[in-house]
Amino acid sequence: MKIIGIAIIGVILLSLLMLDKKQIKKLSERLSVFWFRLAFAFLALFILNIVGGFVGIYFPVNFASGILLAILGIPGLAALFAFAIFL
């Protein structure tokens, strides 16, 4: 298991060495935007879980829900509402 982890880290570092400065900057910017969206998605899920508790709708606060909300945005929120109501 340690060998697989070391190999994955090695491949990532080698791929970063092949990129130039402009591509690394663009990659880090996209990654930072994604992490911000993920953090905001968890905050939104937490608030929805508290507010939804008053009306009997519970939103699961887990990694899958956070990723869904971070990637899809408003349609992801609609999907979470549909899952919470119909399931």
GUKOL-743337 format. One record per residue: residue number from 1; x, y, z of N, C-alpha, C, O, CB in turn. Coordinates in steps of 0.05 Angstrom, whole numbers, plus 5000, padded with zeros to 4 digits. Last residue first. Glycine has a CB too. Example, Ala and Ser with C-alpha at 12.3 -4.5 7.8 and 13.67 -1.06 7.14 Angstrom:
<atoms>
ATOM | 2 | 5257 | 4955 | 5142 | 5273 | 4979 | 5143 | 5258 | 5001 | 5157 | 5268 | 5023 | 5161 | 5282 | 4988 | 5114
ATOM | 1 | 5264 | 4886 | 5156 | 5246 | 4910 | 5156 | 5264 | 4934 | 5156 | 5285 | 4934 | 5169 | 5226 | 4911 | 5181
</atoms>
This chain:
<atoms>
ATOM | 87 | 4258 | 5217 | 4974 | 4269 | 5192 | 4985 | 4266 | 5192 | 5015 | 4275 | 5173 | 5028 | 4298 | 5190 | 4979
ATOM | 86 | 4235 | 5265 | 4959 | 4224 | 5240 | 4948 | 4236 | 5215 | 4960 | 4224 | 5193 | 4957 | 4227 | 5239 | 4919
ATOM | 85 | 4263 | 5305 | 4987 | 4234 | 5304 | 4988 | 4224 | 5277 | 4980 | 4206 | 5266 | 4993 | 4223 | 5325 | 4969
ATOM | 84 | 4318 | 5296 | 4979 | 4308 | 5300 | 5006 | 4278 | 5296 | 5007 | 4267 | 5286 | 5027 | 4316 | 5327 | 5017
ATOM | 83 | 4322 | 5294 | 4923 | 4329 | 5270 | 4939 | 4317 | 5272 | 4967 | 4308 | 5252 | 4978 | 4360 | 5267 | 4940
ATOM | 82 | 4306 | 5346 | 4911 | 4290 | 5324 | 4901 | 4296 | 5299 | 4917 | 4278 | 5284 | 4924 | 4295 | 5319 | 4871
ATOM | 81 | 4347 | 5375 | 4936 | 4320 | 5379 | 4945 | 4303 | 5355 | 4936 | 4286 | 5346 | 4952 | 4308 | 5405 | 4933
ATOM | 80 | 4390 | 5356 | 4904 | 4389 | 5350 | 4933 | 4361 | 5354 | 4945 | 4353 | 5339 | 4962 | 4410 | 5368 | 4948
ATOM | 79 | 4375 | 5378 | 4855 | 4377 | 5349 | 4858 | 4376 | 5341 | 4887 | 4363 | 5322 | 4895 | 4403 | 5338 | 4845
ATOM | 78 | 4380 | 5433 | 4867 | 4354 | 5422 | 4860 | 4353 | 5391 | 4863 | 4333 | 5380 | 4871 | 4346 | 5430 | 4831
ATOM | 77 | 4435 | 5434 | 4875 | 4417 | 5441 | 4897 | 4389 | 5430 | 4892 | 4376 | 5420 | 4910 | 4417 | 5471 | 4902
ATOM | 76 | 4451 | 5422 | 4824 | 4458 | 5404 | 4845 | 4441 | 5409 | 4870 | 4433 | 5390 | 4883 | 4487 | 5406 | 4852
ATOM | 75 | 4434 | 5469 | 4797 | 4421 | 5443 | 4791 | 4428 | 5421 | 4812 | 4411 | 5404 | 4817 | 4430 | 5433 | 4764
ATOM | 74 | 4470 | 5506 | 4824 | 4441 | 5507 | 4828 | 4427 | 5481 | 4820 | 4409 | 5472 | 4834 | 4430 | 5531 | 4812
ATOM | 73 | 4526 | 5463 | 4825 | 4515 | 5489 | 4833 | 4485 | 5488 | 4838 | 4476 | 5472 | 4854 | 4521 | 5510 | 4812
ATOM | 72 | 4559 | 5420 | 4809 | 4535 | 5427 | 4794 | 4523 | 5454 | 4801 | 4510 | 5467 | 4784 | 4514 | 5406 | 4798
ATOM | 71 | 4603 | 5420 | 4845 | 4607 | 5418 | 4816 | 4583 | 5428 | 4801 | 4586 | 5443 | 4781 | 4613 | 5389 | 4808
ATOM | 70 | 4583 | 5428 | 4896 | 4605 | 5444 | 4887 | 4608 | 5443 | 4857 | 4614 | 5464 | 4845 | 4631 | 5435 | 4900
ATOM | 69 | 4542 | 5389 | 4901 | 4535 | 5417 | 4902 | 4557 | 5435 | 4892 | 4552 | 5456 | 4879 | 4529 | 5425 | 4931
ATOM | 68 | 4573 | 5342 | 4897 | 4551 | 5347 | 4879 | 4544 | 5377 | 4878 | 4539 | 5388 | 4856 | 4527 | 5331 | 4887
ATOM | 67 | 4608 | 5349 | 4940 | 4619 | 5348 | 4913 | 4597 | 5354 | 4893 | 4601 | 5369 | 4874 | 4632 | 5321 | 4907
ATOM | 66 | 4571 | 5346 | 4982 | 4587 | 5370 | 4978 | 4599 | 5372 | 4950 | 4599 | 5393 | 4938 | 4610 | 5370 | 4998
ATOM | 65 | 4551 | 5295 | 4976 | 4533 | 5318 | 4973 | 4548 | 5343 | 4969 | 4540 | 5360 | 4953 | 4515 | 5320 | 4998
ATOM | 64 | 4598 | 5266 | 4986 | 4584 | 5263 | 4961 | 4565 | 5287 | 4956 | 4564 | 5297 | 4934 | 4569 | 5236 | 4959
ATOM | 63 | 4610 | 5279 | 5040 | 4628 | 5287 | 5018 | 4615 | 5286 | 4991 | 4619 | 5303 | 4974 | 4653 | 5269 | 5018
ATOM | 62 | 4551 | 5304 | 5074 | 4573 | 5285 | 5070 | 4589 | 5294 | 5045 | 4582 | 5313 | 5032 | 4562 | 5256 | 5067
ATOM | 61 | 4497 | 5317 | 5102 | 4521 | 5332 | 5100 | 4544 | 5312 | 5098 | 4555 | 5304 | 5119 | 4525 | 5352 | 5124
ATOM | 60 | 4432 | 5309 | 5076 | 4456 | 5296 | 5086 | 4481 | 5313 | 5082 | 4485 | 5323 | 5060 | 4460 | 5268 | 5073
ATOM | 59 | 4378 | 5346 | 5099 | 4398 | 5343 | 5078 | 4423 | 5330 | 5089 | 4433 | 5338 | 5110 | 4405 | 5371 | 5066
ATOM | 58 | 4311 | 5336 | 5115 | 4339 | 5334 | 5125 | 4357 | 5329 | 5101 | 4353 | 5311 | 5085 | 4342 | 5311 | 5145
ATOM | 57 | 4253 | 5368 | 5130 | 4270 | 5359 | 5108 | 4299 | 5359 | 5117 | 4309 | 5380 | 5126 | 4266 | 5378 | 5082
ATOM | 56 | 4222 | 5391 | 5170 | 4223 | 5362 | 5167 | 4238 | 5351 | 5144 | 4236 | 5328 | 5137 | 4195 | 5352 | 5166
ATOM | 55 | 4224 | 5444 | 5180 | 4202 | 5435 | 5164 | 4202 | 5405 | 5159 | 4184 | 5394 | 5146 | 4202 | 5449 | 5138
ATOM | 54 | 4270 | 5448 | 5211 | 4245 | 5461 | 5221 | 4221 | 5451 | 5206 | 4199 | 5450 | 5217 | 4248 | 5491 | 5219
ATOM | 53 | 4310 | 5426 | 5180 | 4301 | 5411 | 5204 | 4275 | 5423 | 5215 | 4260 | 5408 | 5228 | 4322 | 5412 | 5225
ATOM | 52 | 4323 | 5464 | 5143 | 4306 | 5442 | 5134 | 4295 | 5426 | 5158 | 4274 | 5414 | 5156 | 4320 | 5424 | 5115
ATOM | 51 | 4360 | 5494 | 5172 | 4334 | 5506 | 5164 | 4314 | 5484 | 5157 | 4291 | 5486 | 5163 | 4338 | 5526 | 5141
ATOM | 50 | 4401 | 5456 | 5178 | 4389 | 5469 | 5201 | 4362 | 5480 | 5194 | 4343 | 5476 | 5209 | 4408 | 5492 | 5211
ATOM | 49 | 4412 | 5442 | 5125 | 4405 | 5421 | 5144 | 4392 | 5433 | 5169 | 4373 | 5421 | 5179 | 4430 | 5405 | 5152
ATOM | 48 | 4426 | 5490 | 5103 | 4402 | 5477 | 5093 | 4393 | 5455 | 5113 | 4369 | 5451 | 5116 | 4407 | 5465 | 5066
ATOM | 47 | 4475 | 5499 | 5131 | 4452 | 5517 | 5135 | 4426 | 5505 | 5126 | 4405 | 5507 | 5139 | 4457 | 5544 | 5119
ATOM | 46 | 4504 | 5455 | 5110 | 4500 | 5458 | 5139 | 4476 | 5476 | 5145 | 4459 | 5470 | 5162 | 4525 | 5469 | 5152
ATOM | 45 | 4504 | 5467 | 5056 | 4492 | 5442 | 5065 | 4486 | 5444 | 5095 | 4465 | 5435 | 5104 | 4509 | 5418 | 5059
ATOM | 44 | 4534 | 5515 | 5056 | 4506 | 5515 | 5047 | 4491 | 5490 | 5057 | 4468 | 5492 | 5065 | 4505 | 5517 | 5017
ATOM | 43 | 4583 | 5495 | 5074 | 4569 | 5515 | 5090 | 4540 | 5516 | 5082 | 4522 | 5518 | 5100 | 4582 | 5542 | 5086
ATOM | 42 | 4595 | 5461 | 5031 | 4590 | 5449 | 5058 | 4577 | 5469 | 5076 | 4560 | 5461 | 5093 | 4617 | 5440 | 5070
ATOM | 41 | 4599 | 5499 | 4991 | 4579 | 5478 | 4989 | 4573 | 5466 | 5016 | 4550 | 5461 | 5023 | 4587 | 5457 | 4968
ATOM | 40 | 4644 | 5527 | 5007 | 4619 | 5541 | 5007 | 4595 | 5521 | 5005 | 4574 | 5526 | 5017 | 4617 | 5561 | 4984
ATOM | 39 | 4682 | 5487 | 4999 | 4678 | 5498 | 5026 | 4651 | 5512 | 5028 | 4637 | 5509 | 5047 | 4701 | 5517 | 5033
ATOM | 38 | 4677 | 5481 | 4943 | 4672 | 5458 | 4961 | 4666 | 5468 | 4989 | 4648 | 5458 | 5002 | 4695 | 5438 | 4960
ATOM | 37 | 4694 | 5531 | 4925 | 4666 | 5522 | 4920 | 4658 | 5499 | 4938 | 4636 | 5497 | 4947 | 4664 | 5514 | 4890
ATOM | 36 | 4747 | 5529 | 4943 | 4729 | 5550 | 4953 | 4700 | 5541 | 4949 | 4683 | 5544 | 4967 | 4734 | 5577 | 4940
ATOM | 35 | 4766 | 5487 | 4912 | 4766 | 5484 | 4941 | 4748 | 5505 | 4954 | 4734 | 5499 | 4974 | 4794 | 5486 | 4952
ATOM | 34 | 4760 | 5510 | 4860 | 4745 | 5486 | 4867 | 4744 | 5483 | 4897 | 4722 | 5476 | 4908 | 4758 | 5462 | 4854
ATOM | 33 | 4797 | 5552 | 4863 | 4768 | 5558 | 4859 | 4751 | 5535 | 4867 | 4730 | 5538 | 4879 | 4763 | 5567 | 4830
ATOM | 32 | 4844 | 5523 | 4868 | 4835 | 5540 | 4891 | 4806 | 5548 | 4888 | 4792 | 5549 | 4908 | 4853 | 5565 | 4892
ATOM | 31 | 4845 | 5498 | 4818 | 4843 | 5481 | 4842 | 4834 | 5498 | 4866 | 4818 | 5489 | 4883 | 4870 | 5468 | 4849
ATOM | 30 | 4852 | 5541 | 4785 | 4828 | 5525 | 4783 | 4824 | 5508 | 4807 | 4801 | 5505 | 4817 | 4830 | 5507 | 4758
ATOM | 29 | 4902 | 5559 | 4803 | 4879 | 5576 | 4805 | 4853 | 5560 | 4803 | 4835 | 5565 | 4819 | 4880 | 5598 | 4783
ATOM | 28 | 4935 | 5515 | 4790 | 4931 | 5522 | 4819 | 4907 | 5541 | 4823 | 4894 | 5540 | 4843 | 4957 | 5535 | 4830
ATOM | 27 | 4931 | 5518 | 4734 | 4922 | 5494 | 4749 | 4917 | 5500 | 4778 | 4897 | 5492 | 4789 | 4943 | 5472 | 4746
ATOM | 26 | 4955 | 5567 | 4724 | 4927 | 5563 | 4716 | 4915 | 5539 | 4731 | 4892 | 5540 | 4739 | 4926 | 5558 | 4685
ATOM | 25 | 5006 | 5558 | 4743 | 4991 | 5579 | 4755 | 4961 | 5575 | 4748 | 4944 | 5579 | 4766 | 5000 | 5607 | 4744
ATOM | 24 | 5022 | 5517 | 4709 | 5020 | 5511 | 4738 | 5003 | 5532 | 4751 | 4987 | 5526 | 4769 | 5049 | 5510 | 4750
ATOM | 23 | 5023 | 5544 | 4660 | 5004 | 5522 | 4664 | 5001 | 5515 | 4694 | 4979 | 5508 | 4702 | 5013 | 5498 | 4649
ATOM | 22 | 5064 | 5581 | 4670 | 5038 | 5591 | 4664 | 5017 | 5569 | 4668 | 4995 | 5575 | 4678 | 5036 | 5601 | 4635
ATOM | 21 | 5110 | 5548 | 4677 | 5100 | 5566 | 4699 | 5071 | 5575 | 4694 | 5055 | 5576 | 4713 | 5118 | 5590 | 4702
ATOM | 20 | 5098 | 5482 | 4648 | 5112 | 5507 | 4651 | 5098 | 5525 | 4672 | 5078 | 5517 | 4684 | 5114 | 5522 | 4624
ATOM | 19 | 5103 | 5413 | 4666 | 5088 | 5437 | 4661 | 5105 | 5462 | 4663 | 5125 | 5462 | 4678 | 5064 | 5439 | 4680
ATOM | 18 | 5136 | 5373 | 4683 | 5133 | 5376 | 4654 | 5117 | 5401 | 4647 | 5117 | 5409 | 4624 | 5120 | 5351 | 4642
ATOM | 17 | 5131 | 5373 | 4738 | 5156 | 5381 | 4727 | 5154 | 5386 | 4697 | 5170 | 5402 | 4686 | 5178 | 5361 | 4732
ATOM | 16 | 5081 | 5350 | 4744 | 5084 | 5379 | 4750 | 5110 | 5390 | 4739 | 5112 | 5413 | 4731 | 5083 | 5384 | 4780
ATOM | 15 | 5092 | 5297 | 4732 | 5075 | 5312 | 4714 | 5077 | 5342 | 4719 | 5074 | 5358 | 4700 | 5046 | 5302 | 4717
ATOM | 14 | 5124 | 5285 | 4776 | 5136 | 5285 | 4750 | 5119 | 5300 | 4729 | 5129 | 5313 | 4712 | 5140 | 5256 | 4740
ATOM | 13 | 5086 | 5290 | 4817 | 5109 | 5308 | 4817 | 5122 | 5308 | 4790 | 5131 | 5330 | 4780 | 5129 | 5300 | 4838
ATOM | 12 | 5051 | 5248 | 4802 | 5041 | 5275 | 4804 | 5064 | 5295 | 4803 | 5063 | 5315 | 4789 | 5025 | 5279 | 4830
ATOM | 11 | 5086 | 5204 | 4807 | 5074 | 5210 | 4781 | 5064 | 5239 | 4781 | 5067 | 5253 | 4761 | 5051 | 5191 | 4774
ATOM | 10 | 5097 | 5206 | 4862 | 5118 | 5209 | 4843 | 5108 | 5216 | 4815 | 5119 | 5233 | 4802 | 5134 | 5183 | 4841
ATOM | 9 | 5047 | 5195 | 4884 | 5059 | 5221 | 4889 | 5082 | 5226 | 4869 | 5085 | 5249 | 4860 | 5071 | 5222 | 4918
ATOM | 8 | 5041 | 5143 | 4865 | 5022 | 5163 | 4857 | 5034 | 5191 | 4861 | 5031 | 5209 | 4844 | 4995 | 5161 | 4872
ATOM | 7 | 5083 | 5117 | 4891 | 5083 | 5118 | 4862 | 5064 | 5139 | 4852 | 5070 | 5153 | 4833 | 5074 | 5090 | 4851
ATOM | 6 | 5068 | 5122 | 4944 | 5093 | 5135 | 4935 | 5093 | 5137 | 4905 | 5103 | 5157 | 4894 | 5118 | 5119 | 4945
ATOM | 5 | 5021 | 5090 | 4943 | 5020 | 5119 | 4950 | 5045 | 5134 | 4941 | 5043 | 5156 | 4930 | 5017 | 5122 | 4980
ATOM | 4 | 5043 | 5040 | 4929 | 5024 | 5053 | 4911 | 5022 | 5083 | 4917 | 5021 | 5099 | 4899 | 4996 | 5040 | 4914
ATOM | 3 | 5075 | 5031 | 4973 | 5088 | 5033 | 4947 | 5069 | 5047 | 4928 | 5078 | 5063 | 4911 | 5096 | 5006 | 4936
ATOM | 2 | 5040 | 5025 | 5015 | 5057 | 5048 | 5015 | 5070 | 5053 | 4988 | 5074 | 5075 | 4980 | 5079 | 5044 | 5036
ATOM | 1 | 5016 | 4976 | 5000 | 5000 | 5000 | 5000 | 5017 | 5025 | 5000 | 5010 | 5045 | 4987 | 4981 | 5000 | 5024
</atoms>
